[in-house]
Amino acid sequence: MRVSLFITCLADQFFANAGADAVRLLRSLNVDVDFPPDQTCCGQPAFNAGYWDEARSMARHTLEVFKGAQYIVLPSGSCAAMIRTFYARLFESGSAARRQAEVMAARTFELAEFVVKVLDVDELGRGLEGKTVIYHHGCHALRELNIREEPVRLLRNSGAKLADWEAAEECCGFGGVFSVKLPEVSAAMADRKLDTLPPADFLTSADGGCLLHLSGRMKNRGFELPVRPLASVLWEARREG
Amino acid sequence: MRVNYHELARKILRETPSVRESVTRATLHFDSNRRKAYAEIDTEAWRAWAKGVKEHLLTHLDEYLEQAEERLRANGVQVHWALTAEQARGIVGDLASQYGVRSVVKAKSMLSEETGITPFLESLGIDVFETDLGEYIIQLLREPPSHIVGPAIHRHLDEIRALFHDKLGTPSDADPDSLAKAARTVLRKAFLQADMGISGGNFLVAETGTLALIENEGNIRISTSIPRVHVALVGIEKLLPRWADLAGFLQLTARAATGQRIGTYVSLIQKPGGGQEPDGPEAVHVIFVDNGRSMVLSDPEVWETLRCVRCGACLNVCPVYRQTGGHAYGWVYGGPIGAVLAPGLLGLDSTSALPFASSLCGACYDVCPVKIPIPRLLLTWRRRAASRGLTPGSEAAMMKGYAAVMRHPLLYRTAARAMRKIPGALDNRVIPVIRNWKSLRSGLEASPKSFRELWKEGID
């Protein structure tokens, strides 16, 4: 089985080690991983901001880069949703680009989802034994891709205890361009999440954007809870277990 | 008017932080009740059914409006048509003068807020009493509603205590029951003196000409039965085709709005009093109001907005709305539905900020009883705002530059290298994106090496 990794521009620049951990995890599950070097950004910021021509041009580039891939896996629910749910909207129905977008959508998965749904793996190892973990559901993974159980199951089956968090499924306030267009509202939303945090060893999520935002707000307010990308946590579950 | 959501939201967060606390508490409560009430039924089936009924209605609206008018007239109800808010005010004003009205009691109605009925009647020298407790509170405060169902949820109990102490002379430590009692004393008198009762309409059944009103306080029942004249303002999209549709909508709306199985009072009105009907007003008038709705209906990208039953469920679940309440949205409808209704009804020029007042988390769609695809509608309005030049010019230029970089892998790699090489590149607050990111968040560091560099070196 061959996976083309779409690292996403955000993880490429800000979570490079988590990307490497995603590669290690997939390889340990007998997956061939390749990295098409011309990949850049899926175009979601432009799409969400209303600039569909710009988004379309980035979508075209991405469709070209991943043409022919067997599976495309992303360590991000949000960018995966951009491809799976929104790319088709950018192209006229019946057009060649639309067909290409639909083909790519059918082959695209978020990392934890791919492990559970495609690789049919429920248990990575017991490397998180004794750890209490807070899981933040990224909104696009949860509501656009319907990924709720997969990451949680992988964490639990690695021996982690999932801390109850009343705000686990609420938006953290990142929202891509939202976070810089409306920073005060965005930060207030993060505060609601932070003010309800249960005690735990660390917080994790499939989405780097949420993590940058939450950890940035935590640092600003003096929180000391470690924040870790899901790919690294899942690799730890496997490596240590 | 041009809504500056950012400025309004910032001001509320900075100057009245208790709003965030009050709205969050109230909406979490509403939403948790909604969740329980949804869990009791096959919500997916109900939502799909309700969506289908409204879809059918909206695609045959002309026929059902004619049918409704015919049935209402046959029942002895007088029917008026208002294309604009101004026409709606004019009709109400004419009726007030026709019936010699000096005092009006109002049942809670978002459409009357939308069309500005109260200030208009007051300008004619008519006394107007809001009779819903929440509406009464905001009338005393001279504020617009902050929420579709709970207009005063942005106010803390202490603030209401102080208000009532000041206006009604209640003790400054009065408990909620005594506050309600004080309002009731004022309103009882108003009910008995009023010449006209004004209501909205949750639904109007075309088949039978029946106006349906949902409430919990009993004030609507009184406002529509004691005064000599009852005037109902009904949005043209509020029809239901058949009598048989009503039972489902009454229940679904109550579950979505407050988590009740049905409203405490449901009033079904189809004719004036008299004859075999000892109670009720001498005259009932229904004003069908368009005020932008047929524009929305004729727009294939956004017409689904009109399915809205005004339950407020999307406000209750919205993490953006919770931070500020409804006043940040600058118009009567706040929250996710307000952000898509306002551009539809008022036009995008004055409201283009509102579709951006969302993180696109999608929670609104999940709870909407008629499955309005609010996140998709927000994206549509954003696209229109950008393509019509209603977004900041600097943003348009930035987006062009960013897309050009991302289309060219070499440029992307060069930019990424520059970010690492130039000391403090991510600290440069001259760049708006970085300035805004860092205004309330600390520490933003790129990985020492990009992933693609790690990949090149080999990952083991």
Interface residues (C-beta under 8 A of the other chain):
Chain A: I7 C9 A11 D12 Q13 F14 F15 A16 N17 G19 A20 V23 R24 F35 P37 D38 Q39 T40 C41 G43 P45 A46 F47 N48 A49 G50 Y51 W52 E54 A55 S57 M58 H61 C139 H140 L142 R143 E144 E170 C171 G173 F174 G175 G176 F178 S179 V180 K181 L182 P183 E184 V185 S186 A187 A188 M189 R192 L212 H213 S215 G216 R217 K219 N220
Chain B: Y5 H6 A9 R10 L13 R14 R20 T24 P319 V320 R322 Q323 T324 F356 A357 S358 S359 L360 C361 G362 A363 Y365 D366 L379 R382 R383 R384 A385 A386 S387 T391 E395 A396 M399 K400 Y402 A403 V405 M406 R407 P409 Y412 A416 M419 P432 V433 N436 W437 S439 L440 R441 S442 G443 L444 E445 A446 S447 P448 K449 S450 F451 R452 E453 L454 W455 I459 D460
